[in-house]
Amino acid sequence: MPIYHKLGNIPQKRHTVFTNTKKNHYYEQLFGTEGFSGFSSLLYHTHRPTQVKEILRSYDVSPKIAISKNIKALLLKGFEIKPVDDFLESRKTVLFNSDCHIGLAAPKQSLKNYFYKNADADELLFIHKGKGTLKTLMGNISFEYGDYIVIPRGMIYQIEFETSDNRLLYVESPHPIYTPKRYKNLSGQHLEHSPFCERDFKLPSILETHNEKGDFLIKIKKEGVIHDVIYATHPFDVVGWDGYNFPWAFSIHNFEPITGRVHQPPPVHQTFETSAFVVCSFCPRLYDYHPLAIPAPYNHSNIDSDEVLYYVDGDFMSRNNIKQGHITLHPKGIPHGPAPGAMERSIGQKETQELAVMVDTFKPLMVSEEAMKIDDGMYYKSWVE
């Protein structure tokens, strides 16, 4: 995250003695990426952050493959994922490859009885339904409907929901998740033509410092396995930190669409990028204003990427019979476009109220067993007139 931010108390100079009023030392930790050359923050702990007391068990949570080499367009009925009390148990990966896992979750309860750390991947959570607070060792972030939450790998966190009806889309990425480079100058500041800027970001606030010893369960995901690890001190014992690597959030409602006289290609909706996939936001906007413009997207070939669309709200003009929570997969190798009749009925329309999230991957996606449980089975035939 290319913004400098800090919370709490920190020493004037890094890597120097830092004590409290009782002359007890605070313990510095580098929370960094790409070795010592990527974005990083320096954290100051009340206790040493290295105190593992016990490793209780380890269990595999890798998604089970239903289709490894897929050519069929799919429609997954996302809201048919059944709600589950536990946060981690509610997460169901539906599409995945070595570069990302795309999944759905419907947790009914807050994550309170343990802490969670994904040591494999950055996490992008999209809040479709629900409201609450992301709690981390670097501070808290409130969230609500429409928020994207970016959680860097290695971040210890809990989630506190104010609601019981919660629906999340998530993407796990072993590659760092950034905002698009073309929106920024050489120093990382967002440019004037960017569809959003730093003012729109929700940064950590309200740093909660716990000075507690005991047995604290942290579930750590590493190489597709969750390890139940007991730490000797509360993981949220940070008294201060500063740097560039921290969790943050951004509302899809603050994305300002780029429009034109004729239909604009999907990259104008890009919101996040990695070296292996991009994430786009389709938001309410005015349609193209050329007198002969066709607002519906043109047919296009998926030659280099698989395309995933998650439908959030509004009128999904280009498709028929699409509902909230549906996911469509358009695999590379087969052209796709608007449903029969969608192009014709779009002509003359002035605006759309659609809200959707798109993930385009450069490697083909495998389909999980969880995905096949909510597949409609017929979507690939929906272009037949």
C-alpha positions as a Markdown table, in Angstrom:
| # | Residue | x | y | z |
|---|---|---|---|---|
| 1 | Met | 0.0 | 0.0 | 0.0 |
| 2 | Pro | 1.9 | 3.1 | -1.2 |
| 3 | Ile | 0.8 | 5.5 | 1.5 |
| 4 | Tyr | 2.7 | 6.2 | 4.7 |
| 5 | His | 0.6 | 5.7 | 7.8 |
| 6 | Lys | 1.2 | 5.4 | 11.5 |
| 7 | Leu | -0.7 | 4.7 | 14.7 |
| 8 | Gly | 0.2 | 4.7 | 18.4 |
| 9 | Asn | 3.6 | 5.5 | 19.9 |
| 10 | Ile | 6.9 | 4.9 | 18.1 |
| 11 | Pro | 10.5 | 5.9 | 18.8 |
| 12 | Gln | 12.1 | 8.8 | 17.0 |
| 13 | Lys | 14.7 | 6.6 | 15.3 |
| 14 | Arg | 14.1 | 3.1 | 14.0 |
| 15 | His | 16.1 | 0.1 | 15.5 |
| 16 | Thr | 16.8 | 2.0 | 18.7 |
| 17 | Val | 15.9 | 1.4 | 22.3 |
| 18 | Phe | 12.3 | 2.0 | 23.0 |
| 19 | Thr | 10.9 | 1.6 | 26.6 |
| 20 | Asn | 7.8 | 2.5 | 28.5 |
| 21 | Thr | 7.6 | 4.6 | 31.7 |
| 22 | Lys | 8.7 | 1.6 | 33.8 |
| 23 | Lys | 11.8 | 1.1 | 31.6 |
| 24 | Asn | 10.4 | -2.1 | 30.1 |
| 25 | His | 11.5 | -2.7 | 26.5 |
| 26 | Tyr | 9.2 | -2.7 | 23.5 |
| 27 | Tyr | 10.1 | -5.2 | 20.8 |
| 28 | Glu | 10.5 | -4.1 | 17.2 |
| 29 | Gln | 9.2 | -6.3 | 14.3 |
| 30 | Leu | 9.6 | -5.7 | 10.6 |
| 31 | Phe | 6.4 | -6.6 | 8.8 |
| 32 | Gly | 7.7 | -6.6 | 5.2 |
| 33 | Thr | 7.3 | -8.1 | 1.8 |
| 34 | Glu | 9.8 | -9.3 | -0.9 |
| 35 | Gly | 12.5 | -9.9 | 1.6 |
| 36 | Phe | 13.7 | -6.5 | 2.7 |
| 37 | Ser | 13.0 | -4.6 | -0.5 |
| 38 | Gly | 9.1 | -4.4 | -0.7 |
| 39 | Phe | 6.6 | -2.4 | 1.2 |
| 40 | Ser | 7.0 | -2.8 | 5.0 |
| 41 | Ser | 6.0 | -1.5 | 8.4 |
| 42 | Leu | 7.8 | -1.5 | 11.7 |
| 43 | Leu | 5.7 | -2.6 | 14.7 |
| 44 | Tyr | 6.5 | -2.3 | 18.4 |
| 45 | His | 5.2 | -5.0 | 20.6 |
| 46 | Thr | 4.7 | -5.1 | 24.4 |
| 47 | His | 6.0 | -8.7 | 24.3 |
| 48 | Arg | 8.2 | -10.7 | 22.0 |
| 49 | Pro | 6.0 | -11.6 | 18.9 |
| 50 | Thr | 7.9 | -15.0 | 18.6 |
| 51 | Gln | 6.5 | -17.0 | 21.6 |
| 52 | Val | 5.1 | -20.2 | 20.2 |
| 53 | Lys | 4.0 | -22.5 | 23.1 |
| 54 | Glu | 2.4 | -25.4 | 21.2 |
| 55 | Ile | 1.3 | -26.6 | 17.8 |
| 56 | Leu | -1.9 | -28.5 | 18.4 |
| 57 | Arg | -2.9 | -29.9 | 15.0 |
| 58 | Ser | -2.6 | -29.3 | 11.2 |
| 59 | Tyr | -5.3 | -30.0 | 8.7 |
| 60 | Asp | -5.6 | -29.6 | 4.9 |
| 61 | Val | -8.1 | -27.0 | 3.5 |
| 62 | Ser | -7.1 | -27.2 | -0.1 |
| 63 | Pro | -10.0 | -27.1 | -2.5 |
| 64 | Lys | -11.1 | -30.3 | -4.1 |
| 65 | Ile | -10.9 | -30.3 | -7.9 |
| 66 | Ala | -14.1 | -31.2 | -9.8 |
| 67 | Ile | -12.9 | -30.0 | -13.3 |
| 68 | Ser | -9.2 | -29.4 | -13.8 |
| 69 | Lys | -9.3 | -28.4 | -17.5 |
| 70 | Asn | -12.5 | -26.6 | -18.1 |
| 71 | Ile | -14.0 | -25.2 | -21.3 |
| 72 | Lys | -17.6 | -24.8 | -20.2 |
| 73 | Ala | -19.1 | -21.4 | -19.2 |
| 74 | Leu | -20.6 | -21.7 | -15.8 |
| 75 | Leu | -23.2 | -19.9 | -13.7 |
| 76 | Leu | -22.9 | -20.5 | -10.0 |
| 77 | Lys | -25.7 | -19.5 | -7.6 |
| 78 | Gly | -23.6 | -18.0 | -4.9 |
| 79 | Phe | -26.4 | -17.4 | -2.4 |
| 80 | Glu | -27.0 | -21.1 | -2.3 |
| 81 | Ile | -23.8 | -21.4 | -0.2 |
| 82 | Lys | -25.2 | -22.3 | 3.2 |
| 83 | Pro | -24.5 | -20.0 | 6.1 |
| 84 | Val | -22.1 | -21.4 | 8.7 |
| 85 | Asp | -21.3 | -20.1 | 12.2 |
| 86 | Asp | -17.5 | -20.3 | 12.0 |
| 87 | Phe | -15.7 | -17.8 | 9.8 |
| 88 | Leu | -13.1 | -20.1 | 8.3 |
| 89 | Glu | -15.5 | -23.0 | 7.9 |
| 90 | Ser | -17.9 | -20.7 | 6.0 |
| 91 | Arg | -15.3 | -20.0 | 3.3 |
| 92 | Lys | -15.8 | -22.1 | 0.1 |
| 93 | Thr | -13.3 | -21.8 | -2.7 |
| 94 | Val | -15.2 | -22.2 | -6.0 |
| 95 | Leu | -12.6 | -21.3 | -8.7 |
| 96 | Phe | -8.9 | -21.5 | -8.4 |
| 97 | Asn | -5.4 | -21.8 | -9.9 |
| 98 | Ser | -1.9 | -21.4 | -8.7 |
| 99 | Asp | -2.3 | -17.6 | -8.8 |
| 100 | Cys | -5.6 | -17.1 | -6.9 |
| 101 | His | -8.4 | -18.7 | -5.1 |
| 102 | Ile | -11.9 | -17.2 | -5.6 |
| 103 | Gly | -14.5 | -18.1 | -3.1 |
| 104 | Leu | -17.7 | -17.3 | -1.2 |
| 105 | Ala | -18.4 | -17.1 | 2.5 |
| 106 | Ala | -21.5 | -16.8 | 4.6 |
| 107 | Pro | -20.4 | -16.6 | 8.3 |
| 108 | Lys | -23.1 | -16.1 | 10.8 |
| 109 | Gln | -20.9 | -15.3 | 13.8 |
| 110 | Ser | -17.9 | -13.1 | 14.6 |
| 111 | Leu | -14.4 | -14.5 | 14.6 |
| 112 | Lys | -13.8 | -14.2 | 18.4 |
| 113 | Asn | -12.5 | -17.6 | 19.7 |
| 114 | Tyr | -9.3 | -17.5 | 17.8 |
| 115 | Phe | -7.1 | -15.3 | 15.6 |
| 116 | Tyr | -6.4 | -16.0 | 11.9 |
| 117 | Lys | -3.3 | -15.4 | 9.7 |
| 118 | Asn | -2.9 | -16.3 | 6.1 |
| 119 | Ala | 0.8 | -16.8 | 5.6 |
| 120 | Asp | 0.3 | -17.8 | 1.9 |
| 121 | Ala | -1.6 | -14.9 | 0.4 |
| 122 | Asp | -2.9 | -11.4 | 0.4 |
| 123 | Glu | -6.7 | -11.5 | 0.9 |
| 124 | Leu | -9.3 | -9.3 | -0.8 |
| 125 | Leu | -12.7 | -9.5 | 0.9 |
| 126 | Phe | -15.7 | -7.9 | -0.8 |
| 127 | Ile | -18.6 | -7.3 | 1.6 |
| 128 | His | -21.9 | -8.1 | -0.2 |
| 129 | Lys | -24.0 | -8.3 | 2.9 |
| 130 | Gly | -23.0 | -7.4 | 6.4 |
| 131 | Lys | -21.5 | -4.8 | 8.6 |
| 132 | Gly | -18.8 | -4.8 | 11.3 |
| 133 | Thr | -15.2 | -4.3 | 12.2 |
| 134 | Leu | -11.9 | -5.9 | 11.0 |
| 135 | Lys | -9.7 | -6.1 | 14.0 |
| 136 | Thr | -5.9 | -6.5 | 13.5 |
| 137 | Leu | -2.7 | -6.1 | 15.4 |
| 138 | Met | -2.2 | -2.8 | 13.4 |
| 139 | Gly | -5.6 | -1.3 | 14.2 |
| 140 | Asn | -9.3 | -1.6 | 13.3 |
| 141 | Ile | -11.3 | -0.8 | 10.1 |
| 142 | Ser | -15.0 | -0.6 | 10.1 |
| 143 | Phe | -16.7 | -2.1 | 7.0 |
| 144 | Glu | -20.2 | -2.3 | 5.4 |
| 145 | Tyr | -22.0 | -3.3 | 2.2 |
| 146 | Gly | -19.8 | -2.6 | -0.8 |
| 147 | Asp | -16.4 | -2.4 | 0.9 |
| 148 | Tyr | -13.3 | -4.1 | -0.5 |
| 149 | Ile | -10.9 | -5.0 | 2.3 |
| 150 | Val | -7.3 | -5.7 | 1.5 |
| 151 | Ile | -5.5 | -7.8 | 4.1 |
| 152 | Pro | -1.8 | -8.3 | 3.5 |
| 153 | Arg | -0.3 | -11.8 | 3.9 |
| 154 | Gly | 0.9 | -12.5 | 7.4 |
| 155 | Met | -1.6 | -10.1 | 9.0 |
| 156 | Ile | -3.2 | -11.5 | 12.2 |
| 157 | Tyr | -6.8 | -10.6 | 12.4 |
| 158 | Gln | -10.3 | -11.2 | 13.7 |
| 159 | Ile | -13.7 | -10.1 | 12.2 |
| 160 | Glu | -16.5 | -8.8 | 14.4 |
| 161 | Phe | -19.9 | -8.8 | 12.6 |
| 162 | Glu | -22.8 | -6.6 | 13.7 |
| 163 | Thr | -25.1 | -8.8 | 11.6 |
| 164 | Ser | -25.9 | -12.5 | 11.3 |
| 165 | Asp | -26.7 | -12.4 | 7.5 |
| 166 | Asn | -23.3 | -11.9 | 6.0 |
| 167 | Arg | -22.2 | -12.6 | 2.4 |
| 168 | Leu | -18.6 | -12.2 | 1.3 |
| 169 | Leu | -16.7 | -12.7 | -2.0 |
| 170 | Tyr | -13.0 | -13.3 | -1.4 |
| 171 | Val | -9.9 | -13.6 | -3.5 |
| 172 | Glu | -6.6 | -15.1 | -2.1 |
| 173 | Ser | -3.5 | -14.1 | -3.9 |
| 174 | Pro | 0.1 | -15.2 | -3.4 |
| 175 | His | 1.0 | -12.1 | -5.5 |
| 176 | Pro | 0.7 | -8.6 | -3.8 |
| 177 | Ile | -2.5 | -6.8 | -4.5 |
| 178 | Tyr | -2.1 | -3.2 | -5.6 |
| 179 | Thr | -4.1 | -0.4 | -7.2 |
| 180 | Pro | -3.3 | -0.2 | -11.0 |
| 181 | Lys | 0.1 | 1.3 | -11.8 |
| 182 | Arg | -1.4 | 3.4 | -14.7 |
| 183 | Tyr | -3.4 | 5.4 | -12.1 |
| 184 | Lys | -0.3 | 6.5 | -10.2 |
| 185 | Asn | 2.8 | 8.6 | -10.6 |
| 186 | Leu | 6.4 | 7.4 | -10.0 |
| 187 | Ser | 6.0 | 8.1 | -6.3 |
| 188 | Gly | 2.8 | 6.0 | -6.0 |
| 189 | Gln | 0.3 | 8.9 | -5.7 |
| 190 | His | -2.9 | 8.5 | -7.5 |
| 191 | Leu | -3.2 | 10.8 | -10.6 |
| 192 | Glu | -6.0 | 13.2 | -11.4 |
| 193 | His | -7.6 | 10.9 | -14.0 |
| 194 | Ser | -7.8 | 7.9 | -11.6 |
| 195 | Pro | -11.3 | 6.8 | -10.9 |
| 196 | Phe | -10.5 | 6.9 | -7.1 |
| 197 | Cys | -7.9 | 8.4 | -4.9 |
| 198 | Glu | -6.3 | 8.2 | -1.4 |
| 199 | Arg | -9.2 | 10.2 | 0.1 |
| 200 | Asp | -11.5 | 7.2 | -0.6 |
| 201 | Phe | -9.4 | 4.7 | 1.4 |
| 202 | Lys | -10.3 | 3.5 | 4.9 |
| 203 | Leu | -7.1 | 3.1 | 6.9 |
| 204 | Pro | -6.6 | 1.4 | 10.2 |
| 205 | Ser | -7.6 | 3.4 | 13.3 |
| 206 | Ile | -8.3 | 2.7 | 17.0 |
| 207 | Leu | -5.2 | 0.7 | 17.8 |
| 208 | Glu | -6.2 | -1.7 | 20.6 |
| 209 | Thr | -3.2 | -2.8 | 22.7 |
| 210 | His | -3.6 | -5.9 | 24.9 |
| 211 | Asn | -1.0 | -6.6 | 27.5 |
| 212 | Glu | -2.0 | -10.2 | 28.3 |
| 213 | Lys | -0.2 | -13.5 | 28.8 |
| 214 | Gly | -1.9 | -16.9 | 28.5 |
| 215 | Asp | -2.9 | -19.3 | 25.7 |
| 216 | Phe | -3.9 | -17.6 | 22.5 |
| 217 | Leu | -5.0 | -19.7 | 19.5 |
| 218 | Ile | -3.9 | -18.5 | 16.1 |
| 219 | Lys | -5.0 | -20.4 | 13.0 |
| 220 | Ile | -2.2 | -20.0 | 10.5 |
| 221 | Lys | -2.8 | -21.0 | 6.8 |
| 222 | Lys | 0.4 | -22.1 | 5.1 |
| 223 | Glu | 0.6 | -24.1 | 1.8 |
| 224 | Gly | -3.0 | -24.9 | 2.0 |
| 225 | Val | -2.8 | -26.3 | 5.5 |
| 226 | Ile | -4.2 | -24.6 | 8.6 |
| 227 | His | -2.1 | -25.0 | 11.7 |
| 228 | Asp | -3.5 | -24.5 | 15.2 |
| 229 | Val | -0.7 | -22.6 | 17.0 |
| 230 | Ile | -0.8 | -21.5 | 20.7 |
| 231 | Tyr | 1.0 | -18.2 | 21.4 |
| 232 | Ala | 2.0 | -17.2 | 24.9 |
| 233 | Thr | 0.8 | -13.6 | 24.6 |
| 234 | His | -2.1 | -11.7 | 23.0 |
| 235 | Pro | -1.2 | -11.0 | 19.3 |
| 236 | Phe | -2.8 | -7.5 | 19.5 |
| 237 | Asp | -0.1 | -6.2 | 21.8 |
| 238 | Val | 1.3 | -3.5 | 19.4 |
| 239 | Val | 1.8 | 0.0 | 21.0 |
| 240 | Gly | 2.6 | 1.7 | 17.7 |
| 241 | Trp | 3.7 | 1.2 | 14.2 |
| 242 | Asp | 4.5 | 3.1 | 11.0 |
| 243 | Gly | 5.1 | 2.3 | 7.4 |
| 244 | Tyr | 3.5 | 1.3 | 4.1 |
| 245 | Asn | 2.3 | -2.3 | 4.7 |
| 246 | Phe | -1.0 | -2.6 | 6.5 |
| 247 | Pro | -4.7 | -3.5 | 5.9 |
| 248 | Trp | -7.0 | -1.0 | 4.2 |
| 249 | Ala | -10.4 | -0.8 | 2.7 |
| 250 | Phe | -12.2 | 0.9 | -0.3 |
| 251 | Ser | -15.9 | 1.1 | -1.1 |
| 252 | Ile | -17.0 | 0.1 | -4.5 |
| 253 | His | -19.5 | 3.0 | -4.2 |
| 254 | Asn | -16.5 | 5.4 | -4.3 |
| 255 | Phe | -15.4 | 4.1 | -7.7 |
| 256 | Glu | -16.0 | 6.9 | -10.3 |
| 257 | Pro | -16.7 | 5.2 | -13.7 |
| 258 | Ile | -15.0 | 6.3 | -16.8 |
| 259 | Thr | -17.4 | 6.7 | -19.7 |
| 260 | Gly | -17.2 | 7.8 | -23.4 |
| 261 | Arg | -19.1 | 8.4 | -26.6 |
| 262 | Val | -18.8 | 4.7 | -27.5 |
| 263 | His | -18.5 | 1.6 | -25.3 |
| 264 | Gln | -15.4 | 1.5 | -23.2 |
| 265 | Pro | -13.4 | -1.7 | -22.7 |
| 266 | Pro | -13.3 | -3.5 | -19.3 |
| 267 | Pro | -9.9 | -2.1 | -18.3 |
| 268 | Val | -11.5 | 1.3 | -17.5 |
| 269 | His | -13.2 | -0.5 | -14.6 |
| 270 | Gln | -10.0 | -1.9 | -13.2 |
| 271 | Thr | -9.7 | -1.4 | -9.4 |
| 272 | Phe | -6.9 | -3.8 | -8.3 |
| 273 | Glu | -4.1 | -5.6 | -10.0 |
| 274 | Thr | -1.5 | -8.3 | -9.4 |
| 275 | Ser | 1.1 | -9.8 | -11.8 |
| 276 | Ala | -1.4 | -12.7 | -12.4 |
| 277 | Phe | -4.9 | -11.3 | -12.4 |
| 278 | Val | -6.9 | -8.0 | -12.2 |
| 279 | Val | -10.1 | -7.0 | -10.4 |
| 280 | Cys | -12.6 | -4.6 | -11.9 |
| 281 | Ser | -15.7 | -2.8 | -10.5 |
| 282 | Phe | -18.8 | -2.3 | -12.7 |
| 283 | Cys | -20.7 | 0.6 | -11.1 |
| 284 | Pro | -23.8 | 2.7 | -11.8 |
| 285 | Arg | -22.9 | 5.0 | -14.7 |
| 286 | Leu | -24.2 | 6.9 | -17.7 |
| 287 | Tyr | -24.1 | 4.9 | -20.9 |
| 288 | Asp | -22.2 | 5.9 | -24.1 |
| 289 | Tyr | -23.5 | 9.1 | -25.7 |
| 290 | His | -22.7 | 8.7 | -29.4 |
| 291 | Pro | -26.1 | 8.9 | -31.2 |
| 292 | Leu | -25.5 | 5.4 | -32.6 |
| 293 | Ala | -23.8 | 3.9 | -29.6 |
| 294 | Ile | -24.6 | 0.3 | -28.5 |
| 295 | Pro | -24.3 | 0.3 | -24.7 |
| 296 | Ala | -24.2 | -3.5 | -24.4 |
| 297 | Pro | -20.7 | -4.9 | -24.4 |
| 298 | Tyr | -19.5 | -6.3 | -27.8 |
| 299 | Asn | -18.7 | -10.0 | -28.2 |
| 300 | His | -15.1 | -10.7 | -27.4 |
| 301 | Ser | -12.8 | -13.6 | -27.5 |
| 302 | Asn | -11.3 | -14.9 | -24.3 |
| 303 | Ile | -7.9 | -15.7 | -25.7 |
| 304 | Asp | -5.6 | -14.9 | -22.9 |
| 305 | Ser | -7.7 | -15.0 | -19.7 |
| 306 | Asp | -10.6 | -16.6 | -17.8 |
| 307 | Glu | -13.3 | -14.1 | -16.9 |
| 308 | Val | -15.2 | -14.3 | -13.6 |
| 309 | Leu | -18.2 | -11.9 | -12.9 |
| 310 | Tyr | -19.8 | -11.7 | -9.5 |
| 311 | Tyr | -23.1 | -9.9 | -9.6 |
| 312 | Val | -23.9 | -7.6 | -6.7 |
| 313 | Asp | -26.9 | -5.5 | -7.4 |
| 314 | Gly | -28.9 | -3.6 | -10.0 |
| 315 | Asp | -29.9 | -4.3 | -13.6 |
| 316 | Phe | -27.5 | -6.7 | -15.3 |
| 317 | Met | -28.2 | -5.4 | -18.8 |
| 318 | Ser | -26.0 | -7.8 | -20.8 |
| 319 | Arg | -27.3 | -11.1 | -19.4 |
| 320 | Asn | -30.7 | -12.6 | -18.8 |
| 321 | Asn | -32.0 | -14.1 | -15.6 |
| 322 | Ile | -29.0 | -12.9 | -13.5 |
| 323 | Lys | -29.6 | -12.5 | -9.8 |
| 324 | Gln | -27.6 | -11.2 | -6.8 |
| 325 | Gly | -24.8 | -13.5 | -5.8 |
| 326 | His | -24.6 | -15.2 | -9.1 |
| 327 | Ile | -21.1 | -15.9 | -10.5 |
| 328 | Thr | -20.4 | -16.5 | -14.1 |
| 329 | Leu | -17.2 | -18.0 | -15.5 |
| 330 | His | -16.3 | -17.4 | -19.1 |
| 331 | Pro | -13.2 | -19.6 | -19.8 |
| 332 | Lys | -10.5 | -18.8 | -22.3 |
| 333 | Gly | -10.9 | -20.4 | -25.7 |
| 334 | Ile | -14.6 | -19.5 | -26.3 |
| 335 | Pro | -15.9 | -16.0 | -27.3 |
| 336 | His | -18.7 | -14.6 | -25.2 |
| 337 | Gly | -20.9 | -11.5 | -25.1 |
| 338 | Pro | -24.4 | -10.3 | -24.3 |
| 339 | Ala | -27.2 | -12.7 | -24.2 |
| 340 | Pro | -29.5 | -12.9 | -27.3 |
| 341 | Gly | -31.6 | -9.8 | -27.4 |
| 342 | Ala | -29.5 | -7.8 | -24.9 |
| 343 | Met | -27.7 | -5.8 | -27.5 |
| 344 | Glu | -30.9 | -4.8 | -29.2 |
| 345 | Arg | -32.7 | -3.7 | -26.0 |
| 346 | Ser | -29.7 | -1.7 | -24.8 |
| 347 | Ile | -29.8 | 0.7 | -27.8 |
| 348 | Gly | -31.2 | 4.0 | -26.7 |
| 349 | Gln | -30.7 | 3.3 | -23.0 |
| 350 | Lys | -29.2 | 6.2 | -21.0 |
| 351 | Glu | -27.8 | 4.6 | -17.8 |
| 352 | Thr | -27.3 | 1.4 | -15.8 |
| 353 | Gln | -27.6 | 0.8 | -12.1 |
| 354 | Glu | -25.5 | -2.4 | -12.2 |
| 355 | Leu | -23.0 | -3.3 | -9.5 |
| 356 | Ala | -20.6 | -6.2 | -10.1 |
| 357 | Val | -17.1 | -7.4 | -9.4 |
| 358 | Met | -14.9 | -9.0 | -12.1 |
| 359 | Val | -11.8 | -11.1 | -11.8 |
| 360 | Asp | -9.8 | -11.8 | -14.9 |
| 361 | Thr | -7.0 | -14.4 | -14.5 |
| 362 | Phe | -4.2 | -15.1 | -17.0 |
| 363 | Lys | -4.0 | -18.8 | -16.1 |
| 364 | Pro | -7.1 | -21.0 | -16.6 |
| 365 | Leu | -9.2 | -21.6 | -13.5 |
| 366 | Met | -10.0 | -25.0 | -12.1 |
| 367 | Val | -13.5 | -25.7 | -10.8 |
| 368 | Ser | -14.0 | -27.0 | -7.2 |
| 369 | Glu | -16.4 | -29.6 | -5.9 |
| 370 | Glu | -18.0 | -26.7 | -3.9 |
| 371 | Ala | -18.7 | -24.9 | -7.2 |
| 372 | Met | -20.4 | -27.9 | -8.8 |
| 373 | Lys | -22.9 | -28.0 | -5.9 |
| 374 | Ile | -24.3 | -24.5 | -6.9 |
| 375 | Asp | -23.8 | -24.8 | -10.7 |
| 376 | Asp | -27.0 | -24.2 | -12.8 |
| 377 | Gly | -25.8 | -26.7 | -15.4 |
| 378 | Met | -27.2 | -24.9 | -18.4 |
| 379 | Tyr | -25.4 | -21.5 | -18.6 |
| 380 | Tyr | -23.1 | -22.5 | -21.4 |
| 381 | Lys | -26.1 | -22.9 | -23.7 |
| 382 | Ser | -27.5 | -19.4 | -23.0 |
| 383 | Trp | -26.2 | -17.8 | -26.2 |
| 384 | Val | -28.2 | -20.2 | -28.4 |
| 385 | Glu | -30.9 | -18.2 | -30.1 |
